[in-house]
Amino acid sequence: EIVLTQSPGTLSLSPGERATLSCRASQSVSSSYVAWYQQKPGQAPRLLIYGASSRATGIPDRFSGSGSGTDFTLTISGLEPEDFAVYYCHQYGSSPLFTFGPGTKVDIK
Amino acid sequence: QITLKESGPTLVKPTQTLTLTCTFSGFSLSTSGVGVGWIRQPPGKALEWLALIYWDDGNSYSPSLKSRLTITKDTSKNQVVLTMTNMAPVDTGTYYCAHLRIVGVPGAYYFDYWGQGTVVTVSS
């Protein structure tokens, strides 16, 4: 069973700063199978990145994804007020078929 | 435009069976490379994948909940139904259905459209 660990648990930053979120898998995962989602309070998750580095439709280019093997990163190059939210990484492939990480909360410093 | 909407009871008693319906539009669940999944989220906690059904009737379940879950589809009605037996208070949370897209070879699998979620409380 693949377990996803996200760090840090909470990231306190100011608007305009760069956010770097980490997702580590307990065993190697194909980059094709890694996605990132953003969730705001009271809302459904929103797809940001799929295939580890491809932005979903309509996602601003300040969001970028990278990584391979067991280590994946979501970077927000300059935080906008609407970016303060919880971010989840997600993998497909092993039992269980889909796994979500525990999330990283990005809040305003 | 793809939309999904969950429906079902807001309150169920312990040991009862929960039945949730996902009604969708903007795609057909008979199209290759498409699926619908169910994901839940306990209050204040992370997302947990529950079940998935594919365009070809294939399905998959979370191993930890497999014995309690059944997922079916009615392509003519554009609906997917999830049943979960023997509900307990720990099953309280928001239940989402989501459109699965599979792209390329090897396929990238991701949930690109989500319903708004339906809140289910398990209490006597």
Chai-1 contact restraints between the chains, C-beta under 6 A:
chainA,res_idxA,chainB,res_idxB,connection_type,confidence,min_distance_angstrom,max_distance_angstrom,comment,restraint_id
A,S32,B,P106,contact,1.0,0.0,6.0,A-B,restraint_1
A,S32,B,A108,contact,1.0,0.0,6.0,A-B,restraint_2
A,A35,B,Y110,contact,1.0,0.0,6.0,A-B,restraint_3
A,A44,B,Y96,contact,1.0,0.0,6.0,A-B,restraint_4
A,A44,B,W114,contact,1.0,0.0,6.0,A-B,restraint_5
A,A44,B,Q116,contact,1.0,0.0,6.0,A-B,restraint_6
A,A44,B,G117,contact,1.0,0.0,6.0,A-B,restraint_7
A,P45,B,W114,contact,1.0,0.0,6.0,A-B,restraint_8
A,L47,B,D112,contact,1.0,0.0,6.0,A-B,restraint_9
A,Y50,B,A108,contact,1.0,0.0,6.0,A-B,restraint_10
A,Y50,B,Y110,contact,1.0,0.0,6.0,A-B,restraint_11
A,G51,B,A108,contact,1.0,0.0,6.0,A-B,restraint_12
A,Y88,B,L47,contact,1.0,0.0,6.0,A-B,restraint_13
A,Y92,B,Y109,contact,1.0,0.0,6.0,A-B,restraint_14
A,S95,B,P63,contact,1.0,0.0,6.0,A-B,restraint_15
A,P96,B,S62,contact,1.0,0.0,6.0,A-B,restraint_16
A,P96,B,P63,contact,1.0,0.0,6.0,A-B,restraint_17
A,L97,B,S60,contact,1.0,0.0,6.0,A-B,restraint_18
A,F98,B,W49,contact,1.0,0.0,6.0,A-B,restraint_19
A,F100,B,A46,contact,1.0,0.0,6.0,A-B,restraint_20
A,F100,B,L47,contact,1.0,0.0,6.0,A-B,restraint_21
A,P102,B,A46,contact,1.0,0.0,6.0,A-B,restraint_22
A,G103,B,A46,contact,1.0,0.0,6.0,A-B,restraint_23
